Amino acid sequence: MIEFWHWWVLAVLLAVIETVVPAGASFLWLGGAASAVGLALAAFPALPWQIQFLLFAALAIAAVVGARVVARRPAGGDDGRPGLNRRAEGYIGTVHTLATPIVNGRGRAVVGDTHWTVEGPDLPAGASVRVVGTDGAALKVEKA
């Protein structure tokens, strides 16, 4: 006779298998289905083994299909932070003060609590500059 804890042992074994097989396997989801069947059996001890296996099959299919749907979502999709990892672009149009003079087209400006490399016309330290673009990690500026 199958007891509820048999399903939980199966769930743990499937979770262990997930850790040793290549990425992208679905054993963890199958383990979740097994633990859910164990929980159902703990709540309803008279559940026949045939119903247990049908329940496991249905939950396993649903879990694997659900996992595939979630996995197909684009990584780094629209999470409400469109400027994430493109911080320099967020400074376009803002005005800042030069911390060092721009000499031969390069200098440093105070942007918030950080010093950024700026590129633009030669200007003295303390001058106000407006960010007009970016070039990698450097801000393109003009006199404000």
Secondary structure, 3 states (H helix, E strand, C coil): CCCHHHHHHHHHHHHHHHHHCCCCCCHHHHHHHHHHHHHHHHHCCCCCHHHHHHHHHHHHHHHHHHHHHHHHCCCCCCCCCCCCCCHHHHHCCCEEEEEEEEECCEEEEEECCEEEEEECCCECCCCEEEEEEEECCEEEEEEC
